[in-house]
Amino acid sequence: MKADIFVQKSSNLFVENRLLKFAVGAMAIAVCFNSLMVYRAVKYQRTVLIPPAMTGTVEFVQGKPTEGYVKDMSRRIVNLATTYSPPTARGQFDDLLSLYTPEAYPEASRSWYSLAGRIEESQVSSTFYMEKIILGENTIEMFGKLVQFAGNTPLEQASKTYVVQYRIRDGRFEISEFKEKNIRADADRLKAEVKTEKNLTKIADAKMKMDKQAETETK
């Protein structure tokens, strides 16, 4: 009789053990599934912003902005930097400097405020007509025509290319560098580099010939 009771209790324990194992397994599967869903939610989450002075929404997917957002920022940056009048230039440059990275801000502020002083002194107005935007890896190139006046007197009307180096940090667009691209200067620099490379090659060839000649004379 006692043996039957023992066998019955042992069977109950085995059944409870199986139920516990099943419960633990089910919980493990549920935790894995939940973790996978959380990972997918974080990976594919979208942050939608409506920044000031912009008409459309802005989306960040996996921490990267959409092309539309970068182009909107490009237009805003180039307008702040190149389309101004003496009364508005300093305020625009203030807004532009607020977009700079902390590392680039000191040098950029000196440059832009110096330009603001020259604009106010000479009463120069400027307008940039955007024609094309090319997006690269953290780089923006903007092509267009720049027209400048001193009062009512035309000063300059020329095609210009501006380059912006930028980064996205914590969902914020930051400028590392804004500069005018000097195509002619770049071409001259490339020519100089090619010429230097050719000269170095000639020097190396001449040295090899001299070494071979010296080796032959020694023998």
C-alpha positions in Angstrom: 0.0 0.0 0.0 2.8 2.4 0.9 4.6 1.5 -2.3 1.4 2.5 -4.3 1.3 5.8 -2.5 5.0 6.4 -3.2 4.6 5.5 -6.9 1.5 7.8 -7.2 3.5 10.7 -5.6 6.4 10.1 -7.9 4.2 10.1 -10.9 2.7 13.4 -9.7 6.1 14.9 -9.3 7.1 13.8 -12.8 3.9 15.4 -14.2 4.6 18.6 -12.3 8.2 18.6 -13.5 7.0 18.3 -17.1 4.5 21.1 -16.6 7.2 23.3 -15.1 9.6 22.5 -18.0 6.8 23.3 -20.5 6.0 26.6 -18.7 9.7 27.6 -18.6 10.1 26.7 -22.3 7.0 28.7 -23.2 8.2 31.7 -21.2 11.6 31.5 -22.9 10.0 31.5 -26.4 7.8 34.4 -25.4 10.8 36.4 -24.1 12.7 35.7 -27.3 9.8 36.7 -29.5 9.2 39.9 -27.5 12.9 40.7 -27.7 12.8 40.2 -31.5 9.8 42.5 -31.8 11.4 45.2 -29.7 14.6 45.0 -31.8 12.6 45.3 -35.0 10.6 48.2 -33.5 13.8 50.1 -32.5 15.5 49.3 -35.8 12.7 50.5 -38.0 11.3 53.2 -35.9 10.7 56.6 -37.6 11.0 60.0 -36.0 8.7 62.5 -37.7 9.5 66.2 -37.1 8.1 69.4 -38.4 11.0 71.9 -38.1 10.4 75.7 -38.2 10.5 77.4 -41.6 9.8 74.0 -43.4 6.5 73.0 -44.9 6.9 69.2 -45.0 7.5 66.5 -42.4 11.0 65.1 -41.7 11.6 61.5 -41.2 14.6 59.7 -39.7 14.9 56.0 -40.5 17.5 54.0 -38.5 19.0 57.4 -37.4 19.4 58.6 -41.0 17.4 61.5 -42.5 15.5 61.2 -45.7 16.8 62.9 -48.9 14.0 65.4 -48.8 15.0 66.6 -45.3 18.7 67.1 -46.4 17.6 69.0 -49.5 15.4 71.3 -47.4 18.3 72.0 -45.0 20.5 72.6 -48.0 18.2 75.3 -49.3 17.8 76.9 -45.9 21.6 76.9 -45.3 22.5 78.4 -48.7 19.7 81.1 -48.4 21.0 82.1 -45.0 24.6 82.3 -46.3 24.2 83.9 -49.7 20.9 85.7 -50.0 21.0 88.8 -47.7 20.9 92.6 -47.5 22.8 94.9 -45.1 20.0 95.0 -42.5 19.4 91.2 -42.5 22.9 89.7 -43.0 24.0 89.6 -39.3 20.8 88.1 -38.1 20.9 85.5 -40.9 24.5 84.6 -40.0 23.4 84.2 -36.4 20.8 81.6 -37.5 23.4 79.9 -39.7 25.9 79.7 -36.9 23.4 78.0 -34.7 23.6 75.0 -37.0 27.4 74.6 -36.7 29.1 71.9 -34.7 30.7 73.0 -31.5 34.2 72.3 -32.9 33.6 74.4 -36.1 31.7 77.2 -34.4 34.7 79.5 -33.2 36.3 79.7 -36.6 33.0 80.0 -38.4 31.8 82.8 -36.2 34.9 84.9 -36.8 34.5 84.4 -40.6 30.7 85.1 -40.8 30.7 88.1 -38.4 33.7 89.6 -40.3 31.7 89.2 -43.5 28.7 90.8 -41.8 30.8 93.8 -40.9 32.0 94.2 -44.5 28.4 93.9 -45.9 27.1 96.6 -43.5 30.0 98.8 -44.3 29.8 98.5 -48.1 26.0 98.1 -48.3 26.2 94.9 -50.4 23.1 92.9 -51.2 23.3 89.3 -52.5 20.9 86.8 -54.0 21.7 83.1 -54.9 19.5 81.3 -57.4 19.7 77.6 -56.8 19.8 75.4 -59.8 21.0 72.0 -58.7 21.7 70.0 -55.5 24.0 66.9 -55.4 24.0 64.8 -52.2 27.0 62.8 -51.2 28.1 61.0 -48.0 27.7 63.7 -45.4 28.4 66.2 -48.2 26.1 68.6 -50.2 27.1 70.5 -53.3 24.8 73.3 -54.5 25.1 74.9 -57.9 23.5 78.1 -58.9 24.0 81.8 -59.9 25.0 84.5 -57.5 24.0 88.1 -58.1 25.4 90.9 -55.9 24.7 94.7 -55.8 26.1 97.6 -54.0 23.1 99.8 -53.7 21.7 99.8 -57.3 25.1 99.1 -58.8 25.7 95.5 -60.0 28.9 94.0 -58.6 29.0 90.4 -59.6 26.9 87.9 -61.6 28.5 84.5 -61.7 27.9 80.8 -61.4 28.9 79.4 -58.0 29.2 76.1 -56.3 28.9 75.8 -52.5 29.9 72.7 -50.5 28.5 71.8 -47.1 30.1 69.2 -44.9 27.6 68.0 -42.3 26.8 65.4 -39.7 23.6 64.1 -37.9 24.1 63.8 -34.2 21.2 62.9 -31.9 18.8 63.7 -34.7 20.2 67.2 -35.2 21.6 68.5 -38.4 25.0 70.1 -37.8 27.4 71.9 -40.3 31.0 71.0 -40.1 32.1 73.3 -43.0 30.5 75.7 -45.5 32.7 76.9 -48.4 32.7 78.0 -52.0 34.1 75.4 -54.4 36.8 76.9 -56.6 36.7 74.6 -59.6 39.6 76.3 -61.3 41.8 76.2 -58.2 40.9 72.5 -57.8 41.9 71.8 -61.4 45.2 73.7 -61.0 45.9 71.8 -57.8 45.3 68.5 -59.6 47.6 69.5 -62.5 50.3 70.5 -60.0 50.0 67.2 -58.2 50.3 65.3 -61.5 53.3 67.4 -62.5 54.9 66.7 -59.1 54.2 63.0 -59.5 55.9 63.0 -63.0 58.9 64.8 -61.6 59.3 62.4 -58.8 59.0 59.5 -61.2 61.7 61.0 -63.4 64.0 61.5 -60.4 63.4 57.9 -59.3 64.2 56.6 -62.8 67.4 58.7 -63.0 68.5 57.4 -59.6 67.9 53.8 -60.7 70.0 54.4 -63.8 72.8 55.9 -61.8 72.8 53.0 -59.3 72.9 50.5 -62.1 75.7 52.3 -63.8 77.7 52.5 -60.6 77.1 48.8 -60.0 78.4 48.0 -63.5 81.5 50.1 -63.1 82.2 48.4 -59.7 82.1 45.0 -61.4 
